[in-house]
Amino acid sequence: MAMALELARRGIGRTAPNPPVGAVLVRHGRVVGAGFHRRAGAPHAEIEALRRAGEHARGATLYVTLEPCNHTGRTPPCCDAILASGIARVVAATTDPNPITHGRGFSRLRRARVPVTRGVLEASAEALIAPFRKAVTTGLPLAIGKIGQSLDGKIATSRGESRWITSPAARRRAQALRHEADAILVGITTVLRDNPRLTARGRRDRPGRPIRVVVDSRLRIPLSARCLSGGPPALIATTWRAARSPKGRALIRRGVDIVALPSRQDRVPLTPLFQALARRGLHTVLVEGGGEVLAGALSERLLDRAVWFIAPRLIGGRSAPGSLGGTGVRRLADAAWLDDVTVSRAGPDICVEGRVVYPR
């Protein structure tokens, strides 16, 4: 199963809206076939392993990180192929959380008198499919808040200079997060200040990913912004009124996807935006700021994880923006906190990561 999990990890960031899955076939103590799900629409991990095993699959044990599917989607049911191959036993790490499959694959195999064992290295498998689980059970993507800040919590100087607060090592770690994300989301202030490309540099095996998402309630984004060209598709979330403006029509002619949402105090509400992203099959969203967008995602309880890069710099300045804007909480009891925290070094910087926990 450990081998199957390692194979599954090779699919991270490439399979949405499907989860990453790995499979290994073992017969008489020898691996006779292995595979992983490479991308949506491609053969599932079980099929990859069966093709490699050929006739040696008969009588073998299948180790798979997720319950085999028993429905027809873009590919036929894996259970059909498993039964046709003569596999003697199936060992699965965890159950598919998708209501279409949930438990039905196991039931089909057991009805056909194929023994099924479930729960081997389950925690590791659950971590792999966390974005998929959240999307299919809540209709929301798994959201990771990422920021690079100074020791005193600033993300730019009072004049707006932000390149670069963190070190090259921290920025390489941030690129690794982009490599696994289905979408990168920023606010319009970040675009106007930094004019970023919002691309995952150095990885070319994910055409069209990550989608670049800009939250811009008044469509202040310049048509010449670098995030609108030279990379994966761009999506702008704005208000209904702005979407119907001449600027909105100009952006659509440029091929930009416009998501129009009802204004909430002259801002774009993030919950319906995140729901729209999940419907598009974008299951992992990296929220890179700025401070207002991160604060909005936190106040709407949308952030699942936080990754904070802290540089040993002291910037100061009352008007210098901080990593979290918004109105903040009035009582400490209302503040979110991090659990399962890890602290590591990224060159001279510190990286603090953890699961975001919200007060009841």
N, C-alpha and C positions, 0 to 999 in steps of 0.2 A: 504493500500500500504506500509505503514511503516513496517508492519509485514512481508510482502513479501520481502522487501529489507533486513530485518534482516535475514530471512531464506537464501536469496541468498548469503549473506556474509559468510555463513557456507561453501559454495563451493569454496571460493577463494583459488587459488593454487592447485585445484584438478580437474578442468574441462577442461583445455586446451586439444585440440584446440577449445573447445566450451567456451562460456562465462558463468559465474555464473548467475543463474536465480532462482528467487523464485516466488511462486504462492500461492494464498489464495482464497478459495471459500466461499462466504457469501450468506446465504439465510435467509430472514426474520430477518436480523440483527444479525445472529449467524454464527460463523465460522463452516462450515461443512466439510472442507477439506483443507489441506495445504501440501506443499512439496517444495523441491528444487532439482536442478540438482546436483547429487553427483559426477559424473565422466563421461568422454566421453564414449559413448556407453551405458550408463545407461539411464533409462527413463528420459525424460525432466520434468521440474518442474510441468508443467500443468498436465502431466500424473500421477505424484505422487499425486497431489492434487485430481484429479478425482478418483483415486483408493480409496483414503481415504474417499471421500464423498459418493461414491456409488450412490444409487438412489436419494440421497439428492442433487445431482448436478443439477437436472432438475429444471429450473426456478431460479437458483442461479446467482450471479454476480461473474465473475472471475477477480481477481486483479493479474496482472502478471507484472514483472519488465521489460520484453522485449517482443516485438511483437512475437506472436506465429508463428512457422515455417509452411510453406506450401509446403515443398519439402521432398522427401525421402532421408535420408542420412543413418546413422547407425541405425536410428529408423524411424518409420513412421511419417507422418506429424501430428503435434499437432492439426492443424485446423480440420482435420477429426474427431479426438476424441472429440473436443469441440462441433462440430455440432451434432455428434451422441449422446452426453450426454444431449442435450436440455438446455444448458446454455443460459440464457436470455440476458446477457450483458457482455461485456469484457471491462475492464479498464486496459490500459497498460501504463507503465511509459515512454517508449521510443521505437523508431523504430529500427529494426534490421539493422545494417550498412552493413551486408553481401549482396552483389549484388544479390545473389541467392534468398534471402527472401525480401529484402528491399521494404516494402509497400505491398507486395503480400499477406502476411497473413491477414492484415487488409482488403484488397480488397475482399478476399475470404469470410471473415466473413460478411462484409457488403452486398455482393451479396446474401448471404443466409439470409439477413434481421436480422442479429444480430447487435445491436447497439454497436459501438466501441468508447471509449473515450481514447485519447492519451495525454500524457504530465503531468501526475500526479507525482509529486516528480521526475521530469525528471533529474535534475542536479545530484541527488544522484544515480540514475540508470546509468547515463552516466559515473560517476566516477567508478562504479563497472565494466563496460565493456570497460574501456579505453584501456587495452592491446589488447582485441579482436578487437576493432574498428581500432586501429593502424595497426594490422596485416592484416586485410582483406581489408583495404583501401590503405595501402602503401607497403605491403609486408615486413614490418620490425617489429620486436618486440618492445614493450615498454621497454626502458632501464633505469635502475636506477643506478646512480653512488654512491657508498658508500665508505667512507674512515674514518679511525680513525687516527687522527693526534695530534701532540702537539700544544700548543698555537702559537708557531712560525712556524707552517706549516710542521713539519717534521714527516715522517712516519717510521723512523728508525734512529738509531745513525749512526755515520760515520763508525762504524765497522759492521753495518747491524743488530744490535739487535733491535727487534720490539715488543717482547712479555714481558709485555703488556703495551702499551702506554695508552690505555683507560681503564676504570674501568669495573668491572664485570657487573654493571648495563647497561653500554653502549653496552657491548658484548651481553647481553641478548636481547637488542633491535635489534642488528644486526642479531641475530638468528631469531627473529620474521620476519625480512625481508626475510631471506632465506626460511622460512616456506611458504611464498606466491610466491616465485619465481619458474619459470619452469627451469631455468638454472642459475648457478653461473659461472661467467667468470673472470679469472685472467690471468696475464702474466707469462711467465716462470720465471722471476726474483723472483716473489712472491713464486713460488713453490720451487725454489732453496734455497731461504733464510729461509722460514718458514716451508716448507714441510707440508702444511695443508691438512686435509682430505676433506674440502669443502663439508661438509654434513650439513643437517638441523637437529640438535640434538633435541631429545624429541618428534618428530612427526613421527609416523610409518604408517599413513593412506594414504601415497602417494608413493606406490611402484614405484621405478624407477625415482623419482624426489627428488630434482632438479638435472638435468644433470650437470656434472662437465666439464667445458670447459676451456682448457688451450691454450693460444696463444703462439706458440713456433716455430719461423720461421726456426730454425736450429735443431730442435729435440734434445735439450740439456736435456730434462727431463729424470731422472733416471728411469729405469724399476722398481725400488723399491719404487718410489714415493707413498706416502700414498693415494693420490687422484686417483690412478689407480686401487685401490682394496678396498674391505671392504665397499662398499656403492653403490649408483646409478651408472649408466654407465658413462664412461669418454669419452670425445671427445677432440681431439687435432687438432687445426687449424694450418696448416703449409704451406710451399711452395711446389710446384710441385716437385722440385728437391729433397728436403728433404724427401718427402713422398715415393719416389722411392728408398731411401737408405736402407741399411741393417737394420738400426735402425727403419725405418718406417715399414719394414716387420715384425720386432720383436714385435713392438707395436700392429700391427694388429693380430699377433698370440696370443697376450695377451687378445684379445677381445676389444681393444681400437678402437673407431671409428675415422678415420682420414679424415679430410676435407682438401683437397689440393687446394690451390688457387695460382694464379699467383703472383709472388713476386713484391712488389713495394718498391724500394730502400732497398732491403734486409729485408723487413718487410711484415707481413701478412696484407693485406688490410681488414679493419674491416667491411666496408659496405657489400661486398659480403658474408662475414662470417655471419653477422646478417641476411641477406636475407636467407641464408641456414638454420639458426636456426628457422626462422619463418616458412619455408617450412616443417620443422620437427614438427610443432605444438607447438613450444616453444615461447609463446607470452609475457612472462615477463622475462627479463634477468637482473640479479643483477651483475653489474660490480664492482668488489671489488678491482681493482688495479692490479699492482702497478701504480705508477705515469705515466709511459709511456703509458700503456694501457688506463688509464683514459684520458690522454691528447689526445691520438689518437681518442678515441670515441668522445671527445669534438670537435676536429678539423674537424671530418667528420660529425658533427652535428647529432650524433646518441643518445646522452643522452637526456632523457625527464625529468628526475627528479634527484635531487642531495640530498644526505643525508650525512651530514658531522658531525662526532663526534669529538669534540675538547676537549682535556684533558688539565688541568691547569699545564702543564709541559713545561719547556723551555730546549730544547735539544741543539740547535745551531750546528755549524759545517758546513763549506763550502761544504764538501763532503757528508754530511748527506742528503739522498734523501728527496725530498718534495712531497707533495700530488699530484702535477701536474708536469709532466716532459715535454718532447717535446721541440719544439722551441718557443712556446708561441706566443702571438700576439705582433705586433710592435707598434700598436696604441690602445689607450684605446677605441676608437670608434669601434674597431674590437672585443672587449671582450664580451663574453656571460655574462649574469647576471641571477639572480634568481628573480622570481615573486611568488606571493602567499606564501610568506615566513612565516614559523613558527619557533619559537625558544623555546626549552624546555630543561629541566634538565634530565640527566641520571646519577644519583648519583652525583659525583663531576664534571662530564663532562657536556658540552653543546652540544645539537643536533640542527643543523640548517638544515631545509628542505625547498625545494622549487621547483618550475617548472623552467626548464632551458629555457631561451629565447635567441635566436641568433640574432645578428644584420643583417639587410637586406643587 
